[in-house]
Amino acid sequence: MARYEYRCPQDGCFEVTLPIGSAGPQLRCVVCGNAATRIFSTPMLARTPQSLVGAIDHARRSAETPEVVTRIPSRSRPARWRPARPGHARLPRP
């Protein structure tokens, strides 16, 4: 079963669940009975992770208006490695 979306000129969009491949180009509106035209929408858009949507939006914004840097960033030293447990520091290293 698949969901198909139709648009009625009077009542707007609605979805119907039909077997795959059985949806026609027109269907009767579930509210008023007028002819509704099948429309094609992007599938599973609501399941896109929010972090991915944010990254795509950020990339799109930075392509059009990149951030301007006024100074060179300071050099930061890499964090010193510390063992999770203090006893591990005394173990021989490979």
PyMOL commands that set and color helices and strands:
alter all, ss='L'
color gray80, all
select helices_A, chain A and resi 45-47+50-64+86-90
alter helices_A, ss='H'
color red, helices_A
select strands_A, chain A and resi 2-8+12-18+26-28+35-39
alter strands_A, ss='S'
color yellow, strands_A
deselect
rebuild
show_as cartoon
